[in-house]
Structures are given as C-alpha cells and as structure tokens.
Amino acid sequence: MKDIYKTYFTRNAVPEWRCPTCDVGTLALVGDDSLVSRATIKTIKDRNDPEWEPDWDRMVFTCIFVCSNADCRESVCCSGSGHVSTFEYYDDDEGRDCRVDEEIYYPRYFSPPLMLMNIPEKCPHSVRQHLCESFSLFFADKGAALNCARAAVEELMTELGVKRFESIRSKRRRIMLHRRIELLQSKYDALKEILLAVKWLGNAGSHSGDPVGDEDVIAAYKLLEHVLSSLYDGKERELRDMARRINRRKGPVRNW
C-alpha cells in the first residue's frame, strides 16, 4: 500500500501504482516508446560547460502507463520532470571504478488521477468528488491536495446532517468547520478527533508557514479512509452491530 505514494520512478522500476479504473491491476510501462523525455533548454546549454557532469541534466517527460489487468488494460497518461542520477561503484570482477547514469522521473499529473486511498462504494458523491480532486493534485501541489481533503470533510458534515449556516441577529452566517465537527451527533464522537486532525492539516495547506509534505497529505488520506470506512463500509458496521448485541446480552447471541 505504501508504494502507491511513491513520487518517482525509473524506466525499469515503476511503483505498484493501482489502476484508477479497475483498482485491480497495477500500472506498467509497455514498450520503449511509452515514455518520451526531452532535456530542458538550460540542460542543453549546460552541456557546453567544460565542467559539465551527467547529473546536471534536467528534463521533462510524458508517458503512457497501461494497467496490468488483462480484463482492463486502461491507459493512464502521466507527465512531469526528471533528472539524471549518477551511481558510482567499484567492480571487483573488472578491477575498476564504474558509473551508472539513470534518469529519475517525478510525476506531476496523472490522467485519470490515481486512487490514493480506499473509498467505500456508498460514500456520497460530493465527498468522493473532492477526494478525487485531491488525488489529482497530490503529485503537483501538496497544499492544494490538503485543501481538497478539507473540503471533503465539509461535504461530509453536510451529508451527516450538520448545518452550514446559522442565524445571528437576523444575519445568516457560515459555521466554521471546527464547530461543525463539534456539532456532530454523539454517535459520531469517536470520529470527531480524527476529523479535527484532517481539518488542521487542511488549514496548514492553505496558510504560509511550515511547508506541508507528502507525509502530511498521506496522513490526511489515512485518517479519512478510517472515517469513511467507519461510516459507509457495511462490514465494519455489521461488526459494530454484532459487538453491540453481544455486549447488550453480556454473552453469546444465539439468533444472529
């Protein structure tokens, strides 16, 4: 699962990014022509420098990944930037120093975007929509991705029956997300702390200050995945109901 958050790849090593269409297969480069890279104009000029080294090179790329699932075979377009990484080592067999130069690629956009967390089928469309928008921004703009995750929480509050506005002195005013979370019914108490954490991460994505990183967005996804599973995953709800019945009887339940 952790592999899906990797933010780079090479021609010979692609992370196990899940197909966004079937969610069964993983993405793979098929054929030498599936990836095209071009050196930046600065790189072309730098190559005339007498001190030029291969790891000065920078490039842009575009590629087409194909789903490994034979029943799907979806094509996923990807674009971004890259650089040359140099690895030096001593070859004992040949008795000399050797060097390998390899292009490392950093995606910025996928189309369709990757699915970076599990979303239950019964998750409301409005919540899913903001999450998918967040996924599309994960590789390009971490702050914007967190903003979209926060927007998903706003929509979730609405879906759970929490009002968006209140009337104060005959004026209609928007209720801040923090308070909306606190207004959730008591049956959602176990989720409030988690939702507040996502809210704080979303706030960090909006404000200047400490820059947000991959781990912050991943944390938001993991927290939201738990919340949505708790709310909309039938299996988890069934297990909670089962536990409730056992606890009520303080022992075995004969008729399930």
C-alpha positions as CSV (number, residue, x, y, z in Angstrom):
1,M,0.0,0.0,0.0
2,K,2.8,2.4,0.9
3,D,4.2,2.0,-2.7
4,I,1.2,3.9,-4.1
5,Y,2.5,7.2,-2.5
6,K,5.9,7.0,-4.2
7,T,6.6,10.2,-6.1
8,Y,9.2,9.0,-8.5
9,F,10.0,6.1,-10.9
10,T,12.5,4.9,-13.5
11,R,12.1,3.1,-16.8
12,N,13.0,-0.2,-15.0
13,A,11.3,0.4,-11.7
14,V,7.7,1.6,-11.5
15,P,5.9,1.7,-8.1
16,E,2.9,-0.5,-7.7
17,W,0.5,2.3,-8.5
18,R,-3.0,0.9,-8.7
19,C,-5.1,1.3,-11.8
20,P,-7.6,4.1,-11.2
21,T,-10.2,2.4,-13.3
22,C,-10.3,-1.3,-12.2
23,D,-8.4,-1.0,-8.9
24,V,-7.1,-4.5,-9.5
25,G,-4.1,-4.2,-11.8
26,T,-1.0,-2.0,-11.4
27,L,0.4,0.5,-13.9
28,A,3.3,-0.5,-16.1
29,L,5.3,1.0,-19.0
30,V,4.8,-1.2,-22.1
31,G,7.4,-0.8,-24.9
32,D,10.4,1.6,-25.3
33,D,8.2,4.3,-26.9
34,S,5.8,4.5,-24.0
35,L,7.9,7.2,-22.3
36,V,9.4,10.2,-24.0
37,S,11.8,12.7,-22.3
38,R,13.4,15.9,-23.5
39,A,16.2,17.9,-22.0
40,T,15.4,21.4,-20.8
41,I,16.9,24.3,-22.7
42,K,19.1,25.1,-19.7
43,T,20.4,21.5,-19.8
44,I,21.3,21.8,-23.5
45,K,23.2,24.9,-22.8
46,D,24.9,23.5,-19.7
47,R,26.3,20.6,-21.8
48,N,28.7,23.1,-23.4
49,D,30.3,23.8,-20.0
50,P,33.8,22.2,-19.7
51,E,32.9,21.1,-16.1
52,W,29.6,19.5,-17.2
53,E,28.6,16.3,-15.4
54,P,25.7,14.0,-16.4
55,D,23.9,14.6,-13.1
56,W,23.4,18.3,-14.2
57,D,20.8,17.1,-16.7
58,R,17.2,18.1,-16.1
59,M,14.3,17.0,-18.4
60,V,10.6,17.0,-18.9
61,F,8.7,13.8,-19.8
62,T,5.4,12.3,-20.8
63,C,4.4,8.7,-20.8
64,I,1.5,6.2,-21.1
65,F,1.1,3.6,-18.4
66,V,-1.0,0.5,-19.1
67,C,-3.0,-1.5,-16.5
68,S,-1.6,-5.0,-15.9
69,N,-5.1,-6.4,-15.5
70,A,-5.9,-8.3,-18.8
71,D,-9.6,-7.5,-18.3
72,C,-9.0,-3.8,-18.0
73,R,-5.9,-2.6,-19.9
74,E,-6.7,1.0,-19.1
75,S,-4.2,3.7,-20.4
76,V,-3.1,6.3,-18.0
77,C,-1.3,9.4,-19.1
78,C,1.5,10.9,-16.9
79,S,3.7,13.9,-17.2
80,G,6.3,15.6,-15.1
81,S,10.0,16.4,-14.8
82,G,13.2,14.5,-14.1
83,H,16.9,14.5,-13.6
84,V,19.9,12.2,-14.1
85,S,21.2,10.3,-11.0
86,T,24.7,9.1,-11.0
87,F,25.7,5.9,-9.1
88,E,29.4,5.1,-8.8
89,Y,30.8,1.8,-7.6
90,Y,33.9,-0.4,-7.8
91,D,33.6,-3.5,-10.0
92,D,35.7,-6.3,-8.3
93,D,35.5,-8.5,-11.4
94,E,36.8,-5.8,-13.7
95,G,39.0,-4.2,-11.1
96,R,38.0,-0.7,-11.9
97,D,35.6,2.2,-10.9
98,C,32.3,2.2,-12.7
99,R,29.5,4.6,-13.0
100,V,25.8,4.2,-14.0
101,D,23.7,7.2,-15.1
102,E,19.9,6.8,-14.8
103,E,17.0,9.1,-15.4
104,I,14.7,9.6,-12.4
105,Y,11.2,10.8,-13.2
106,Y,8.9,12.8,-10.9
107,P,5.2,12.8,-12.0
108,R,3.2,15.9,-11.6
109,Y,-0.1,14.8,-13.2
110,F,-1.9,11.6,-14.0
111,S,-5.0,11.3,-16.2
112,P,-7.2,9.7,-14.9
113,P,-5.8,10.5,-11.4
114,L,-4.6,7.7,-9.2
115,M,-6.8,6.5,-6.4
116,L,-4.6,7.1,-3.3
117,M,-7.0,5.7,-0.6
118,N,-9.9,3.3,-0.5
119,I,-13.3,5.0,-0.8
120,P,-16.3,2.8,0.1
121,E,-18.9,2.4,-2.7
122,K,-21.6,4.1,-0.5
123,C,-19.5,7.2,0.1
124,P,-21.5,10.2,-1.0
125,H,-20.6,11.6,-4.4
126,S,-19.9,15.1,-3.1
127,V,-17.3,13.7,-0.7
128,R,-15.8,11.4,-3.3
129,Q,-15.5,14.3,-5.8
130,H,-13.4,16.4,-3.5
131,L,-11.1,13.4,-2.7
132,C,-10.6,12.6,-6.4
133,E,-9.6,16.3,-6.9
134,S,-7.2,16.0,-4.1
135,F,-5.6,12.8,-5.6
136,S,-5.2,14.7,-8.9
137,L,-3.1,17.4,-7.1
138,F,-1.1,15.1,-4.8
139,F,2.0,14.9,-7.0
140,A,1.9,18.6,-8.1
141,D,0.7,20.7,-5.1
142,K,0.6,19.2,-1.6
143,G,-1.1,22.3,-0.1
144,A,-3.9,22.2,-2.7
145,A,-4.3,18.5,-2.2
146,L,-4.8,19.1,1.6
147,N,-7.3,21.9,0.8
148,C,-9.4,19.4,-1.2
149,A,-9.3,16.9,1.6
150,R,-10.5,19.5,4.0
151,A,-13.3,20.4,1.5
152,A,-14.3,16.7,1.6
153,V,-14.7,17.0,5.4
154,E,-17.0,20.0,4.9
155,E,-19.2,18.0,2.5
156,L,-19.2,15.0,4.9
157,M,-20.5,17.3,7.6
158,T,-23.4,18.3,5.3
159,E,-24.1,14.6,4.5
160,L,-24.2,13.8,8.2
161,G,-26.8,16.5,8.8
162,V,-24.7,19.3,10.2
163,K,-26.0,22.7,9.1
164,R,-23.7,25.0,7.2
165,F,-25.2,28.3,8.3
166,E,-26.8,29.8,11.4
167,S,-28.8,33.0,12.0
168,I,-27.3,35.5,14.4
169,R,-29.2,38.7,14.9
170,S,-31.2,38.1,11.8
171,K,-28.0,37.6,9.8
172,R,-27.1,34.4,8.0
173,R,-23.6,33.4,8.9
174,R,-21.5,30.4,7.9
175,I,-20.5,28.0,10.6
176,M,-16.8,27.3,10.7
177,L,-15.7,23.7,10.1
178,H,-14.2,23.2,13.6
179,R,-17.6,24.0,15.1
180,R,-19.5,21.9,12.6
181,I,-17.4,18.9,13.6
182,E,-18.2,19.6,17.3
183,L,-21.9,19.8,16.4
184,L,-21.9,16.2,15.1
185,Q,-24.3,13.8,16.9
186,S,-22.9,12.0,19.9
187,K,-22.9,8.7,18.0
188,Y,-20.0,10.1,15.9
189,D,-17.9,11.1,19.0
190,A,-15.2,8.5,18.1
191,L,-14.7,10.2,14.8
192,K,-14.6,13.9,15.9
193,E,-10.9,13.9,16.9
194,I,-9.9,12.3,13.6
195,L,-11.9,14.8,11.6
196,L,-10.4,17.7,13.5
197,A,-7.0,16.4,12.7
198,V,-7.8,16.5,8.9
199,K,-9.2,20.0,9.4
200,W,-5.9,21.2,10.9
201,L,-3.9,19.6,8.1
202,G,-6.2,21.3,5.6
203,N,-5.6,24.6,7.3
204,A,-1.9,24.1,7.0
205,G,-2.3,23.5,3.3
206,S,-3.9,27.0,3.0
207,H,-1.5,29.1,5.1
208,S,2.0,30.1,4.6
209,G,4.4,28.9,7.2
210,D,5.9,25.4,7.7
211,P,5.6,23.8,4.2
212,V,3.5,20.7,4.0
213,G,4.9,17.5,2.6
214,D,4.0,14.1,1.3
215,E,3.6,12.7,4.8
216,D,1.0,15.3,5.8
217,V,-1.2,14.5,2.8
218,I,-0.8,10.8,3.3
219,A,-1.8,11.2,7.0
220,A,-5.0,13.1,5.9
221,Y,-5.8,10.2,3.5
222,K,-5.3,7.5,6.1
223,L,-7.5,9.4,8.6
224,L,-10.2,10.0,6.1
225,E,-10.1,6.4,4.9
226,H,-10.8,5.3,8.5
227,V,-13.6,7.7,8.9
228,L,-15.3,6.7,5.6
229,S,-14.8,3.0,6.3
230,S,-16.5,3.5,9.7
231,L,-19.4,5.3,8.2
232,Y,-20.0,3.6,4.9
233,D,-18.3,0.2,4.9
234,G,-21.1,-2.3,5.5
235,K,-18.7,-4.9,7.0
236,E,-17.5,-2.6,9.7
237,R,-21.0,-1.5,10.6
238,E,-22.1,-5.2,10.8
239,L,-19.2,-6.0,13.2
240,R,-20.1,-3.0,15.4
241,D,-23.7,-4.1,15.5
242,M,-22.6,-7.7,16.3
243,A,-20.4,-6.4,19.2
244,R,-23.3,-4.2,20.4
245,R,-25.6,-7.2,20.6
246,I,-23.1,-9.3,22.4
247,N,-22.4,-6.5,24.9
248,R,-26.1,-6.0,25.5
249,R,-26.5,-9.7,26.3
250,K,-23.2,-9.9,28.1
251,G,-22.6,-13.2,26.4
252,P,-23.3,-15.2,23.3
253,V,-26.1,-14.3,20.9
254,R,-27.9,-17.4,19.6
255,N,-30.0,-15.9,16.9
256,W,-28.0,-13.7,14.6
